[in-house]
């Protein structure tokens, strides 16, 4: 018998199925801060099976999601599942002279960049009792490497007293305290003081003085010190008694896009964003936050109308920049008898799709169809209420001809067809209709891509997908539950244009993270 010394792998197509399954379904695993165990367990089991059948892909997928996905649920579950990756550094078999690589470290490294709430969720997952047939027995699966990574996460922050203040001021005090308790770790005095955490032994704990001393300094001098010394933004916040516009500008100049988003609530409370210079720099900075920019809806719920508009504008500009090479989009809304859901979806989320298009007044169009189709007038404004107003009174009825608006989309010059449908079609052969249209109109180009938002119970039906693909038009299919952010629209369209397998190549090309330089210097003692 040949000695095993290689890891199992799936084909690119199998990897694509795994990726699409996760993207389409891994949502709402936490609701109002509480874990939905009945939803979490199937995803953990799916990921752990993936880590057995293709450990290399799971490691790269975990790194890819941490870098590119705005889904916290997906980030947390992949980091936990990869901590149980079959590539654990052990021997391939008891008598083998070959060792597997240890890809579990990817989770340990990525965990260090999570915020405390997400680390807390990773710990929650490790406390679940579950089994995976032929892989894991019924138990809590708290891999030692992951537990030590969480301990290092906490111990490292104990050396950064100013960070602890920033954590408390960000509203994560209770979460941080509970993380210590779940890890059964004794908090040092600095943590107790920063979190205002009273201890049963009656110790009178006072916060150690910050390493940043701004006493008797003018706002201009503080700003100069922040710039010249490139001070840690979150650390400085913990030491500042008050933030002025001058200081705010210096903080934003040194902040990353994500740090700027964290500053939103604090700036809003202190009225800093009313200053024109601060507001302009803030809006520019949050555009650098990458996929995190989609969090502006939640971050700005309690903000003033001006701040909400500012943040939404920044998000829209980010998406337009990402879609700069896409061109025009046409939305086909199926209003046949069973498709009231698609109409309601278009009312609520049509604005998200339009948000991706540069100059939507010229580059966005839409219409509804059953056995015939008609163009819907553009909304007065590209926001949800205006989209709903244009679709008011339109009801689901009649048969289904998905081709009904195809000629209109081509006349408009659409580069991308977005079709909201259950993929049912009962008016002739759709693939032949598309083929014959272009044989008759040889001067009209086919769309670059088609994105199908698939409604209905029969997710296996793919009439529309097959018809477009037979005609050489790349297709991406989305579950409507996932289309909650413009980031996902951008991702789906790009995936369709590049080709699905290119997505797997992109995932596998992601560099795996490295452990931080301080890793070995930080102990894991309790």
KAUR-V389242 format. One record per run of one state. SS is the DSSP state (~ for helix, > for strand, _ for the rest). FROM is the first residue (numbers start at 1). LEN is the number of residues. If there is no record, write none. Layout:
ss: [SS;SS]
from: [FROM;FROM]
len: [LEN;LEN]
//
This chain:
ss: [_;~;_;>;_;>;_;~;_;~;_;~;_;>;_;>;_;>;_;>;_;~;_;~;_;>;_;>;_;~;_;~;_;~;_;~;_;~;_;~;_;~;_;~;_;~;_;~;_;~;_;~;_;>;_;~;_;~;>;_;>;_;~;_;~;_;>;_;~;_;>;_;~;_;>;~;_;~;_;~;_;~;_]
from: [1;12;26;30;32;34;36;37;54;55;69;72;83;88;89;91;92;99;100;102;103;105;112;116;127;129;133;136;141;144;159;161;170;173;183;189;195;219;230;233;240;245;255;257;263;264;270;272;275;276;300;305;323;329;335;340;355;360;364;370;373;377;384;391;406;413;416;422;430;441;449;455;463;471;474;480;483;486;499;500;510;519;522]
len: [11;14;4;2;2;2;1;17;1;14;3;11;5;1;2;1;7;1;2;1;2;7;4;11;2;4;3;5;3;15;2;9;3;10;6;6;24;11;3;7;5;10;2;6;1;6;2;3;1;24;5;18;6;6;5;15;5;4;6;3;4;7;7;15;7;3;6;8;11;8;6;8;8;3;6;3;3;13;1;10;9;3;5]
//
